[in-house]
Amino acid sequence: MKIKISKRKKILLSGLIALLLLLVILRISRGIAEKRAASSQTSYVVRKETYENVIQIAGTVAAAKSQTLKSLNDGTVVGVYKKEGDRVKAGDLIVQLDDTEQQYNLANLDYEISVARQNQTAGKIKLMETQRTSLVRKIADRKIVATFDGIIASLDVDPGDYLEAKDSIGTLVDTSYLTADVEVAETDVSKLKVGQKVDFTFPAYDGTVEGYLVSYPAIGEVTSRGATIVNAKVRIDDVPQGVLPNFSFTGKIQITEPEQKLVVERFAIGRDKGTAFAEIMNRDGSTTKVAVEVEPYGLEYVNVLSGLEGGEILKAQSDVSKSGRMSVSKKGQKAQKNNKNQQQQPPMGGMPPF
């Protein structure tokens, strides 16, 4: 059975449909207008930034040389000639053990040698002189002496103490320079060069201490964490007062000297016939269009090479999607797809092509 619709109802229905279409068109137009208005109000500030191409390191510094002060023989301490904190020279006597018996044996042998020179053969005298060399060495072993110029970092012994062979009584260190072994990831090893500047920061020292890269091996190591690293050696020659062996530090190996850059969000840069430009927002609300030269700097920024000086407020030239990336037209997406295989590798720092 057919339902007949009167002419009046048809007119009303057509009018209702037209009204709905008009409302949809108005809403879409309003959204586009609001989006354009928001884009026109968005601005970005050109700012100066220092770019550092560095390798982060951390570790603990060690003295240039270290000597554990030990007794080579059993004996009673008869003299302590230095104290903790004293500076000593190579060969300085620090501790003396009782050597009365050894001195007696040497004196007795010297007497026997003098007698033998008159009565014994040359062969017998030679054997006695060899014995004398052994006795002299035993007397020397009753002394604990410095083997290099340095500072007595610790010393725990007093006259009258009895020491057994190999007893440790202190430490002598050479702090004329400090060294440290630091881990460098395998991905950064190709950037290393002997002599590169290293900046050290110590929790116990206010300021930055300058050092340099001494060496790194031609073979890597696998840590307990499963990472492949190279143990590089760094050094500090001018050791400031207050920085001591075994102090912890963080630092940076400088691959290149720090660079000053002018940085701004890439959405502030537009292109007109292949030429990059920016619009500077003036105080009176007007804008000034200037040609600029830029290069990629990270994912969302560009480094301004020319055309701007820093501090300018730039008008947005493109919309930013919710993901934070520049919106691209279908035509632009097609062009990007066609040029995908022609893009060069990103420069150091992972910067994509602009």
C-alpha positions in Angstrom: 0.0 0.0 0.0 1.4 3.3 -1.0 1.6 6.2 1.4 0.7 9.5 -0.3 2.7 12.6 0.9 1.0 15.8 0.3 2.8 18.6 -1.6 2.9 20.7 1.6 4.7 18.0 3.5 7.2 17.6 0.7 8.0 21.3 0.9 8.4 21.1 4.7 10.7 18.0 4.4 12.9 19.6 1.8 13.2 22.8 3.9 14.2 20.8 6.9 16.9 18.9 5.0 18.2 22.2 3.6 18.3 23.7 7.1 20.3 20.7 8.4 22.8 21.0 5.6 23.1 24.7 6.2 23.8 24.1 9.9 26.5 21.5 9.0 28.1 23.8 6.6 28.1 26.7 9.1 29.7 24.5 11.8 32.4 23.3 9.5 33.1 26.8 8.3 33.2 28.0 11.9 35.7 25.3 12.8 38.0 26.2 9.9 37.8 29.9 10.8 38.6 29.2 14.5 41.5 27.0 13.4 42.9 29.6 11.1 42.4 32.3 13.8 44.2 30.1 16.4 47.0 29.5 13.9 47.3 33.2 13.2 47.6 33.9 16.9 50.2 31.2 17.6 53.7 32.6 17.8 57.2 31.4 18.5 60.3 33.1 20.0 63.7 32.9 18.4 66.1 32.1 21.2 69.9 31.6 21.6 71.1 28.2 22.7 74.5 26.6 23.2 74.9 23.3 21.4 77.4 20.8 23.0 78.7 17.8 21.1 79.9 15.8 24.1 80.2 12.3 25.7 78.9 12.1 29.2 81.2 10.2 31.7 81.5 9.5 35.4 83.9 7.8 37.7 86.5 8.2 40.5 89.9 9.9 40.2 93.0 8.1 41.4 96.5 9.4 42.3 99.2 9.4 39.7 101.2 6.9 41.8 100.5 5.1 45.0 102.8 3.2 47.4 101.5 1.0 50.2 104.0 1.4 53.1 104.9 -2.1 54.2 107.4 -3.8 56.5 109.6 -6.3 54.6 110.7 -8.1 57.8 109.6 -8.8 61.3 110.9 -6.3 63.9 110.4 -3.6 66.4 109.9 0.0 65.2 112.7 2.2 66.6 112.0 5.4 64.6 109.2 7.2 62.8 110.6 10.1 60.9 107.5 11.4 59.0 103.9 12.0 59.8 100.6 11.9 57.9 100.4 14.8 55.4 104.2 15.3 55.1 105.7 15.8 51.6 108.6 13.4 51.0 111.2 12.9 48.3 112.2 9.6 46.7 114.5 7.8 49.1 113.4 9.6 52.3 113.4 7.4 55.4 109.9 7.1 56.9 110.1 4.2 59.4 113.1 2.4 60.9 113.0 -1.1 62.3 115.6 -2.4 64.8 118.6 -3.5 62.7 121.1 -4.1 65.6 121.6 -7.8 64.7 122.1 -7.0 61.0 124.6 -4.2 61.8 126.5 -6.6 64.0 126.6 -9.3 61.4 127.9 -6.8 58.8 130.6 -5.5 61.1 131.7 -9.0 62.0 131.9 -9.9 58.3 133.9 -6.8 57.5 136.4 -7.9 60.1 136.7 -11.3 58.7 137.2 -9.9 55.2 140.0 -7.7 56.4 141.7 -10.7 58.0 141.1 -12.9 54.9 142.8 -10.3 52.7 146.0 -11.2 54.4 145.6 -15.0 54.7 143.0 -16.3 52.3 142.8 -16.8 48.6 141.1 -14.5 46.2 138.2 -17.0 45.7 137.4 -17.1 49.4 137.3 -13.3 49.6 134.9 -13.1 46.6 132.5 -15.3 48.4 132.7 -13.2 51.5 132.0 -10.1 49.5 128.9 -11.7 48.0 127.8 -12.5 51.6 128.4 -8.8 52.5 126.1 -7.6 49.7 123.4 -9.8 51.1 123.8 -8.4 54.6 123.7 -4.8 53.3 120.4 -5.6 51.6 119.0 -7.0 54.8 119.9 -3.8 56.6 118.2 -1.8 53.9 115.1 -4.0 54.3 114.8 -2.8 57.9 113.9 0.6 56.5 110.6 1.8 55.0 111.4 4.5 52.5 109.6 6.6 49.8 110.0 5.3 46.3 108.9 8.6 44.7 108.1 12.2 45.5 104.7 12.5 47.1 102.5 13.0 50.2 102.0 10.6 53.0 98.2 10.1 52.8 98.1 7.8 55.9 100.5 6.5 58.5 99.6 4.4 61.5 102.7 3.4 63.4 104.6 4.4 66.6 108.0 3.7 68.0 107.9 0.4 69.9 105.3 -1.2 67.7 106.2 -4.7 66.5 105.6 -5.3 62.9 105.4 -8.6 61.0 106.6 -9.0 57.4 104.1 -7.5 54.9 102.2 -5.5 57.6 100.7 -2.3 56.0 101.2 0.9 58.0 100.2 3.6 55.5 100.0 5.0 52.0 102.2 7.4 50.0 100.6 9.1 47.0 101.8 11.3 44.1 99.1 13.9 43.5 101.0 15.9 40.9 98.2 14.7 38.5 95.1 12.5 38.8 93.7 9.9 36.4 90.5 8.0 35.9 89.2 5.1 33.8 85.8 5.9 32.3 83.3 3.8 30.3 82.5 5.0 26.7 79.7 3.3 24.8 80.7 1.5 21.6 78.6 3.9 19.6 80.7 6.8 20.7 84.2 5.3 20.4 84.6 6.5 16.8 84.3 10.1 18.1 87.3 9.8 20.5 90.7 11.4 19.8 93.6 11.6 22.2 94.0 15.0 23.7 90.3 15.9 23.6 89.2 18.3 26.3 87.4 16.9 29.4 85.4 18.9 31.9 85.2 17.4 35.4 82.6 18.3 38.0 83.2 17.2 41.6 80.6 17.2 44.4 83.3 18.3 46.8 84.6 21.2 44.6 82.9 24.3 43.5 83.7 24.8 39.8 84.8 22.9 36.7 88.2 21.3 36.5 89.7 20.9 33.0 91.5 17.7 31.9 92.1 15.7 28.7 91.7 12.3 27.1 95.0 10.3 27.5 94.2 7.0 25.7 91.7 4.4 24.9 92.3 0.7 23.9 91.7 -0.8 20.5 89.4 -3.5 22.0 86.1 -3.3 23.7 84.7 -5.0 26.8 81.3 -6.5 27.7 80.0 -5.4 31.1 78.0 -7.5 33.5 75.0 -5.5 32.2 75.6 -6.9 28.7 76.7 -3.5 27.3 79.8 -3.2 25.0 82.1 -0.4 26.2 85.7 0.9 25.9 87.6 1.9 29.1 89.2 5.3 28.2 91.8 7.0 30.5 91.4 10.7 31.3 93.7 12.9 33.3 93.9 16.2 35.2 97.3 17.9 35.3 96.4 21.1 37.2 94.8 19.6 40.3 93.1 22.3 42.4 93.4 22.3 46.1 90.5 20.4 47.6 90.3 17.7 44.9 91.8 14.5 46.3 92.3 10.9 45.1 89.2 8.7 45.2 86.8 11.7 44.8 83.9 10.9 42.5 83.0 13.1 39.5 80.8 13.5 36.5 82.2 14.9 33.3 82.0 15.6 29.6 84.5 14.7 26.8 84.2 17.5 24.3 84.0 16.1 20.7 83.8 19.6 19.2 83.8 23.1 20.7 80.4 24.4 22.0 78.4 26.3 19.3 75.9 29.2 19.7 72.7 28.6 17.8 69.5 30.5 17.0 66.7 28.0 17.6 63.0 28.2 16.9 60.2 25.8 16.3 60.1 24.6 12.7 56.4 25.6 12.5 57.5 29.3 12.5 59.2 28.8 9.1 57.3 28.9 5.8 58.4 28.3 2.2 57.6 30.4 -0.8 58.7 28.9 -4.1 61.4 26.9 -2.4 62.7 29.9 -0.3 62.4 29.8 3.5 60.8 32.8 5.2 59.5 33.9 8.6 57.1 36.7 9.6 58.2 38.9 12.5 55.3 40.1 14.6 55.6 43.8 15.3 54.3 45.7 18.4 51.6 47.4 16.4 50.2 44.0 15.3 51.6 44.1 11.8 54.1 41.5 10.5 57.4 41.8 8.5 58.3 39.0 6.2 62.0 38.2 6.0 63.9 35.5 4.1 65.8 33.1 6.3 68.2 30.2 5.9 67.7 27.3 8.3 68.9 23.8 9.0 67.3 21.0 11.0 67.9 20.9 14.8 66.3 18.0 16.5 62.8 16.8 15.6 60.7 19.9 16.1 63.2 22.8 15.7 65.5 24.5 13.2 68.8 26.4 13.6 68.5 29.8 11.9 71.7 30.4 9.9 70.8 33.9 8.6 67.9 36.4 8.5 67.3 36.7 12.3 69.3 37.8 15.3 67.5 36.2 18.2 64.6 37.5 20.4 62.2 38.0 17.5 58.6 36.8 17.9 57.5 34.9 14.8 54.0 34.1 13.5 53.1 30.5 13.0 53.2 29.4 9.4 51.7 25.9 9.8 49.3 24.0 12.1 50.6 21.5 14.6 48.7 18.3 15.0 47.9 16.7 18.4 51.1 14.6 18.1 53.1 17.8 18.0 54.2 17.4 14.4 53.5 19.7 11.5 50.4 18.9 9.5 51.2 17.9 5.9 48.8 18.2 2.9 48.0 15.1 0.8 50.1 16.7 -2.0 53.0 17.2 0.5 52.6 13.6 1.8 52.9 12.3 -1.8 56.0 14.4 -2.4 57.6 13.1 0.8 56.8 9.5 -0.3 58.4 10.1 -3.7 61.5 11.7 -2.1 61.8 9.2 0.8 64.6 7.2 -0.9 66.5 10.4 -1.8 66.8 11.8 1.7 70.2 11.9 3.2 71.1 10.4 6.6 70.4 12.7 9.5 73.3 14.7 10.8 74.9 14.2 14.2 72.3 14.5 16.9 69.6 12.7 15.0 68.2 15.8 13.2 65.8 15.0 10.4 65.9 16.9 7.0 63.8 20.0 7.0 
